[in-house]
Amino acid sequence: MRSRLAILRAYHVGRLYGVDVNVHPTFALVFLWVVYQWGIGPHGGLGAFVLGCLFVVAIFLSVLLHELGHCAMAQQYGIRVLDITLWPFNGVARIEQAPDTPRADLMVALAGPAMNFAIFVALLPALLLLTTALGLDALVPAGELYGAMTPASFIAYVALTNLFLALFNLVPAFPMDGGRVLRAALSPSMGRERATQVAVVLGTGIALVMMIVGLLERSVPVGVMGIFVLVAAQAEGRVVRVESAMRKLRVGSYALWDMGGISPERPLTFALRGGPRDIVVTENGYVLGMLWRADLLAALRGGNADSLVGDLMDSAIHVADVDDSVYDVQQQMNATNRWAVPVTEDGLYRGIFTADRFVHLYRQIAPGVFSARAVPLDAWKQAIADAFHPRQ
């Protein structure tokens, strides 16, 4: 679910292995830090500033590789990755659905930190060589991490930052990857929802400690990171609560009857009764396909009013059963990029579950997510994304 921190829209910067890559505007804060630390600050200078900019690029790539690790492992388990959003020293991979087993959850969670560990290990020989040749003080001048910037300290800073990213993400609390590892370990004994709650409580506690430390030590980065962890942990818990609620709801209870659908032998103009909308095509009570509103209007504008419904209907559709959960039906609608699905009982048509019904239900379970003035069909894609797409 989209965090309240995500007030600003992330910018799309490319696509890797079929996954969209976005960068959040807050990433610019890192560059402002570089300008101060190695540009105009006490450790400033042209050479230090150039190396500082390269350091930001290196961290950007490290975070990207972290998220690509999650993506690669998720795809190994047949889970589609929607996109990646990079934040300062953090990232979010939005996947289509949560891993269906604790083992899959564990492997997907560990794949990200493993990439950072791999980068650290790859740089370790260079660190040992530089330490032997120049001494430890060349890697971390005056013992101050992220202080003076030199070619040797540049390598050390990249290596140590990757080690920090790996270790910090393994803290057993949401929203860190370690929270998912903890959930995977606890899920077999207490269930996924309860295990998530434990990880959220731990994440909230860690966030509060970070905020207090940031306040006492007057460390803005630590305080800001604590706020981020707090909000993200609460958002993760909310996602699981909403998902659990949707899994308990049967789609048959929320399907709408649309006069029994429409026969494939009817002319297209007949489909306009009651206004243009997506309509289920039926024959003798059995579902044959869907007549989509957009296709109907396009055909009528093109002068095909004499065509029959059967000529235009979409027969490659998913049909839900009345006992299917709202969550499963929504996932199927998202996977097939459809805004409505016919609902049957014992094979016979019983109603249609639409995008606006889903948004209405989500408003009831998570009030305040959508504006009362929002048009459900326009908000459908984002509603699906915000409601059920877990983040890694």
Secondary structure, 3 states (H helix, E strand, C coil): CCCCCCCCCCEEEEEECCEEEEECHHHHHHHHHHHHHHHHCCCCCHHHHHHHHHHHHHHHHHHHHHHHHHHHHHHHCCCCEEEEEEECCEEEEEECCCCCCHHHHHHHHHHHHHHHHHHHHHHHHHHHHHHHHHCHHHHCHHHCCCCCCCHHHHHHHHHHHHHHHHHHHCCCCCCCHHHHHHHHHHHHHHCHHHHHHHHHHHHHHHHHHHHHHHHHCCCHHHHHHHHHHHHHHHHHHHHHHHHHHHHHCEHHHHCECCCCCECCCCEHHHHHCCCCCCEEEEECCEEEEEECHHHHHHHHHCCCCCCEHHHHCECCCCCEECCCEHHHHHHHHHHHCCCEEEEEECCEEEEEEEHHHHHHHHHHHCCCCCCCCCCHHHHHHHHHHHHHCCEC
